[in-house]
């Protein structure tokens, strides 16, 4: 999955890949360390015990530094090519405009860009 993501995004995008090892008993951590050595855009965090999927996702979101986060599981449910479709949707087809009136809370307005 990681190799496919790096290939799909290539030089066109600035990105980081955060790998979370939730105390797997197999050789997951060793495989992840090899990917960290191979690609500068990858960061690995290893948890002391298995905290469950939702906590792992939150740990990854707390560590990411970008403006957007895409969560992908290692079960290959989503292909790396689906990232390009999602990026296209975010950057081309929609825009997120944040507006805040005086004394009012911030609200998001969504619009289509043609």
Order of alpha helices (4+ residues) and beta strands (2+ residues): alpha-beta-alpha-beta-alpha-alpha-beta-beta
